[in-house]
Amino acid sequence: MVEIVRASDAEIAEWNEQAIKVAGALAAAGFVLQGSADQADELLGATVSVDPAGDSRGGVFVQWSVSSSLNESAAKSALEDGVNSPNFRHFSFVVERMHATLIAILGSAGFDVVDAEDDMSPYLIRVNS
């Protein structure tokens, strides 16, 4: 069993402050942000979150989320027609471009952001301290 270590309260508070600044920069650029993953029926658009893990998984993260209908149709198309299907290509185009756009906008706003290199969430962006 893997033990998950929580970051210190001070570190989590710092990440929460940074997340607020990141959300502010995205809002200033015209993005509409979700209030909280816990409050939303469906996450759409840019989301900023804090992972309180005390290891390399912890920190501030940004991700673009398409609608569940686009996500589901892309998955269905990929299974039925392969990754060259029009629906899957459209889905890929959107998430890849928004990933790059979010990195570019946050970088322009002065944040040190990188691809999180997370196999389970391939378009997750890490905001470095």
C-alpha atoms as an extended CHARMM CRD file, in Angstrom:
* protein
*
       129  EXT
         1         1  MET       CA              0.0000000000        0.0000000000        0.0000000000  PROA      1               0.0000000000
         2         2  VAL       CA              1.2880000000        3.4420000000       -0.9510000000  PROA      2               0.0000000000
         3         3  GLU       CA              1.1880000000        6.1070000000        1.7250000000  PROA      3               0.0000000000
         4         4  ILE       CA              0.2200000000        9.5580000000        0.4670000000  PROA      4               0.0000000000
         5         5  VAL       CA              2.0530000000       12.2820000000        2.3250000000  PROA      5               0.0000000000
         6         6  ARG       CA              0.3290000000       15.6480000000        2.5410000000  PROA      6               0.0000000000
         7         7  ALA       CA              2.3330000000       18.8400000000        2.0520000000  PROA      7               0.0000000000
         8         8  SER       CA              2.6990000000       21.2170000000        4.9760000000  PROA      8               0.0000000000
         9         9  ASP       CA             -0.0890000000       23.6930000000        5.6810000000  PROA      9               0.0000000000
        10        10  ALA       CA              2.2870000000       26.5370000000        4.7820000000  PROA      10              0.0000000000
        11        11  GLU       CA              3.1400000000       24.9700000000        1.4270000000  PROA      11              0.0000000000
        12        12  ILE       CA             -0.5200000000       24.3270000000        0.6200000000  PROA      12              0.0000000000
        13        13  ALA       CA             -1.3630000000       27.9260000000        1.5660000000  PROA      13              0.0000000000
        14        14  GLU       CA              1.3840000000       29.1290000000       -0.7960000000  PROA      14              0.0000000000
        15        15  TRP       CA              0.0140000000       26.9420000000       -3.5960000000  PROA      15              0.0000000000
        16        16  ASN       CA             -3.5100000000       28.2420000000       -2.9750000000  PROA      16              0.0000000000
        17        17  GLU       CA             -2.2390000000       31.8340000000       -3.2580000000  PROA      17              0.0000000000
        18        18  GLN       CA             -0.4090000000       30.9630000000       -6.4570000000  PROA      18              0.0000000000
        19        19  ALA       CA             -3.5410000000       29.2730000000       -7.8510000000  PROA      19              0.0000000000
        20        20  ILE       CA             -5.5200000000       32.4610000000       -7.2190000000  PROA      20              0.0000000000
        21        21  LYS       CA             -2.8990000000       34.4670000000       -9.1380000000  PROA      21              0.0000000000
        22        22  VAL       CA             -2.9310000000       31.9560000000      -12.0050000000  PROA      22              0.0000000000
        23        23  ALA       CA             -6.7390000000       32.0590000000      -12.1440000000  PROA      23              0.0000000000
        24        24  GLY       CA             -6.5870000000       35.8620000000      -12.1410000000  PROA      24              0.0000000000
        25        25  ALA       CA             -4.1600000000       35.8860000000      -15.0620000000  PROA      25              0.0000000000
        26        26  LEU       CA             -6.3800000000       33.5340000000      -17.0310000000  PROA      26              0.0000000000
        27        27  ALA       CA             -9.5080000000       35.5610000000      -16.2110000000  PROA      27              0.0000000000
        28        28  ALA       CA             -7.7240000000       38.7470000000      -17.3040000000  PROA      28              0.0000000000
        29        29  ALA       CA             -6.9610000000       37.0180000000      -20.6180000000  PROA      29              0.0000000000
        30        30  GLY       CA            -10.6780000000       36.3300000000      -21.0650000000  PROA      30              0.0000000000
        31        31  PHE       CA            -10.9880000000       32.7480000000      -19.8690000000  PROA      31              0.0000000000
        32        32  VAL       CA            -14.0420000000       31.8050000000      -17.8290000000  PROA      32              0.0000000000
        33        33  LEU       CA            -12.8850000000       29.5520000000      -15.0080000000  PROA      33              0.0000000000
        34        34  GLN       CA            -14.7080000000       26.8950000000      -13.0410000000  PROA      34              0.0000000000
        35        35  GLY       CA            -15.3000000000       27.7970000000       -9.4010000000  PROA      35              0.0000000000
        36        36  SER       CA            -14.4980000000       24.3790000000       -7.9780000000  PROA      36              0.0000000000
        37        37  ALA       CA            -14.3060000000       20.8290000000       -9.2460000000  PROA      37              0.0000000000
        38        38  ASP       CA            -16.4950000000       19.8600000000       -6.2740000000  PROA      38              0.0000000000
        39        39  GLN       CA            -19.2640000000       22.2750000000       -7.2940000000  PROA      39              0.0000000000
        40        40  ALA       CA            -19.3880000000       21.7100000000      -11.0510000000  PROA      40              0.0000000000
        41        41  ASP       CA            -21.5540000000       19.1060000000      -12.7640000000  PROA      41              0.0000000000
        42        42  GLU       CA            -19.1590000000       19.1640000000      -15.6970000000  PROA      42              0.0000000000
        43        43  LEU       CA            -15.7730000000       20.8480000000      -15.8580000000  PROA      43              0.0000000000
        44        44  LEU       CA            -15.4800000000       22.9530000000      -19.0020000000  PROA      44              0.0000000000
        45        45  GLY       CA            -12.7140000000       25.2260000000      -20.1540000000  PROA      45              0.0000000000
        46        46  ALA       CA             -9.7420000000       26.1760000000      -18.0180000000  PROA      46              0.0000000000
        47        47  THR       CA             -9.4860000000       24.7350000000      -14.5290000000  PROA      47              0.0000000000
        48        48  VAL       CA             -6.9100000000       25.6250000000      -11.8970000000  PROA      48              0.0000000000
        49        49  SER       CA             -6.3700000000       23.1900000000       -9.0490000000  PROA      49              0.0000000000
        50        50  VAL       CA             -4.0800000000       22.5060000000       -6.1120000000  PROA      50              0.0000000000
        51        51  ASP       CA             -2.9190000000       18.9770000000       -5.3440000000  PROA      51              0.0000000000
        52        52  PRO       CA             -1.9340000000       18.8830000000       -1.6380000000  PROA      52              0.0000000000
        53        53  ALA       CA              0.4000000000       15.8860000000       -2.0360000000  PROA      53              0.0000000000
        54        54  GLY       CA              3.7090000000       16.3430000000       -0.2630000000  PROA      54              0.0000000000
        55        55  ASP       CA              5.7450000000       14.7080000000       -3.0150000000  PROA      55              0.0000000000
        56        56  SER       CA              6.3620000000       15.5430000000       -6.6740000000  PROA      56              0.0000000000
        57        57  ARG       CA              2.6320000000       15.1640000000       -7.3950000000  PROA      57              0.0000000000
        58        58  GLY       CA              1.7540000000       18.2200000000       -5.3160000000  PROA      58              0.0000000000
        59        59  GLY       CA              1.4330000000       21.7860000000       -6.4910000000  PROA      59              0.0000000000
        60        60  VAL       CA             -0.6360000000       24.0230000000       -8.7490000000  PROA      60              0.0000000000
        61        61  PHE       CA             -2.0530000000       22.6480000000      -11.9890000000  PROA      61              0.0000000000
        62        62  VAL       CA             -4.0030000000       23.9640000000      -14.9710000000  PROA      62              0.0000000000
        63        63  GLN       CA             -5.9500000000       21.9720000000      -17.5160000000  PROA      63              0.0000000000
        64        64  TRP       CA             -8.3360000000       22.5540000000      -20.4010000000  PROA      64              0.0000000000
        65        65  SER       CA            -11.4830000000       20.4280000000      -20.3320000000  PROA      65              0.0000000000
        66        66  VAL       CA            -13.7380000000       19.9090000000      -23.3340000000  PROA      66              0.0000000000
        67        67  SER       CA            -17.3930000000       18.9910000000      -22.9670000000  PROA      67              0.0000000000
        68        68  SER       CA            -18.2810000000       15.4500000000      -22.0240000000  PROA      68              0.0000000000
        69        69  SER       CA            -20.1300000000       15.1140000000      -25.3340000000  PROA      69              0.0000000000
        70        70  LEU       CA            -16.9630000000       15.9230000000      -27.3480000000  PROA      70              0.0000000000
        71        71  ASN       CA            -14.8720000000       13.6960000000      -25.0860000000  PROA      71              0.0000000000
        72        72  GLU       CA            -17.2960000000       10.7750000000      -25.4180000000  PROA      72              0.0000000000
        73        73  SER       CA            -17.7680000000       11.1370000000      -29.1740000000  PROA      73              0.0000000000
        74        74  ALA       CA            -13.9900000000       11.2690000000      -29.6750000000  PROA      74              0.0000000000
        75        75  ALA       CA            -13.5010000000        8.1250000000      -27.6030000000  PROA      75              0.0000000000
        76        76  LYS       CA            -16.2920000000        6.3130000000      -29.4500000000  PROA      76              0.0000000000
        77        77  SER       CA            -14.9120000000        7.4050000000      -32.8270000000  PROA      77              0.0000000000
        78        78  ALA       CA            -11.4140000000        6.3040000000      -31.9100000000  PROA      78              0.0000000000
        79        79  LEU       CA            -12.6660000000        2.8640000000      -30.8720000000  PROA      79              0.0000000000
        80        80  GLU       CA            -14.8700000000        2.4180000000      -33.9230000000  PROA      80              0.0000000000
        81        81  ASP       CA            -12.9160000000        4.2270000000      -36.6590000000  PROA      81              0.0000000000
        82        82  GLY       CA             -9.4150000000        4.7150000000      -35.2460000000  PROA      82              0.0000000000
        83        83  VAL       CA             -7.4990000000        7.8210000000      -34.2450000000  PROA      83              0.0000000000
        84        84  ASN       CA             -7.7570000000        9.2790000000      -37.7620000000  PROA      84              0.0000000000
        85        85  SER       CA            -11.5320000000        9.6760000000      -37.4650000000  PROA      85              0.0000000000
        86        86  PRO       CA            -12.7540000000       13.2690000000      -37.8630000000  PROA      86              0.0000000000
        87        87  ASN       CA            -14.2250000000       13.4150000000      -34.3380000000  PROA      87              0.0000000000
        88        88  PHE       CA            -11.0400000000       12.1960000000      -32.7130000000  PROA      88              0.0000000000
        89        89  ARG       CA             -8.8890000000       14.5160000000      -34.8350000000  PROA      89              0.0000000000
        90        90  HSD       CA            -11.0840000000       17.4610000000      -33.8130000000  PROA      90              0.0000000000
        91        91  PHE       CA            -10.8460000000       16.5210000000      -30.1260000000  PROA      91              0.0000000000
        92        92  SER       CA             -7.0620000000       16.1880000000      -30.4060000000  PROA      92              0.0000000000
        93        93  PHE       CA             -6.7840000000       19.5110000000      -32.2180000000  PROA      93              0.0000000000
        94        94  VAL       CA             -8.7490000000       21.3360000000      -29.5190000000  PROA      94              0.0000000000
        95        95  VAL       CA             -6.9580000000       19.9000000000      -26.4870000000  PROA      95              0.0000000000
        96        96  GLU       CA             -3.4860000000       20.1720000000      -28.0210000000  PROA      96              0.0000000000
        97        97  ARG       CA             -4.0020000000       23.8080000000      -29.0700000000  PROA      97              0.0000000000
        98        98  MET       CA             -5.5560000000       24.8200000000      -25.7620000000  PROA      98              0.0000000000
        99        99  HSD       CA             -2.7330000000       23.1280000000      -23.8540000000  PROA      99              0.0000000000
       100       100  ALA       CA             -0.1600000000       25.1060000000      -25.8390000000  PROA      100             0.0000000000
       101       101  THR       CA             -2.2290000000       28.2900000000      -25.5590000000  PROA      101             0.0000000000
       102       102  LEU       CA             -2.5500000000       28.0410000000      -21.7860000000  PROA      102             0.0000000000
       103       103  ILE       CA              1.2000000000       27.4710000000      -21.4390000000  PROA      103             0.0000000000
       104       104  ALA       CA              1.9300000000       30.4560000000      -23.6920000000  PROA      104             0.0000000000
       105       105  ILE       CA             -0.5110000000       32.8080000000      -21.9560000000  PROA      105             0.0000000000
       106       106  LEU       CA              0.6500000000       31.8940000000      -18.4560000000  PROA      106             0.0000000000
       107       107  GLY       CA              4.2800000000       32.1550000000      -19.5350000000  PROA      107             0.0000000000
       108       108  SER       CA              3.5620000000       35.6070000000      -20.9740000000  PROA      108             0.0000000000
       109       109  ALA       CA              1.9720000000       36.5670000000      -17.6470000000  PROA      109             0.0000000000
       110       110  GLY       CA              5.2240000000       35.6770000000      -15.8750000000  PROA      110             0.0000000000
       111       111  PHE       CA              4.4940000000       32.1790000000      -14.6000000000  PROA      111             0.0000000000
       112       112  ASP       CA              6.9280000000       29.2930000000      -14.9350000000  PROA      112             0.0000000000
       113       113  VAL       CA              4.7000000000       26.6040000000      -16.4680000000  PROA      113             0.0000000000
       114       114  VAL       CA              5.5330000000       23.2530000000      -18.0200000000  PROA      114             0.0000000000
       115       115  ASP       CA              3.7770000000       20.1620000000      -19.2460000000  PROA      115             0.0000000000
       116       116  ALA       CA              3.2180000000       18.0520000000      -16.1250000000  PROA      116             0.0000000000
       117       117  GLU       CA              4.2570000000       14.8910000000      -18.0010000000  PROA      117             0.0000000000
       118       118  ASP       CA              1.4310000000       12.9600000000      -16.3670000000  PROA      118             0.0000000000
       119       119  ASP       CA              0.5140000000        9.7770000000      -18.2420000000  PROA      119             0.0000000000
       120       120  MET       CA             -2.9240000000        9.6950000000      -16.6380000000  PROA      120             0.0000000000
       121       121  SER       CA             -3.6420000000       13.3120000000      -17.6150000000  PROA      121             0.0000000000
       122       122  PRO       CA             -1.5540000000       14.0550000000      -20.7020000000  PROA      122             0.0000000000
       123       123  TYR       CA             -2.5460000000       17.7190000000      -21.0890000000  PROA      123             0.0000000000
       124       124  LEU       CA             -2.0290000000       18.7120000000      -17.4640000000  PROA      124             0.0000000000
       125       125  ILE       CA              0.0950000000       21.8150000000      -16.9060000000  PROA      125             0.0000000000
       126       126  ARG       CA              2.2650000000       22.3060000000      -13.8120000000  PROA      126             0.0000000000
       127       127  VAL       CA              2.8360000000       25.7940000000      -12.4320000000  PROA      127             0.0000000000
       128       128  ASN       CA              6.2700000000       25.8250000000      -10.8360000000  PROA      128             0.0000000000
       129       129  SER       CA              6.8800000000       27.8650000000       -7.7010000000  PROA      129             0.0000000000
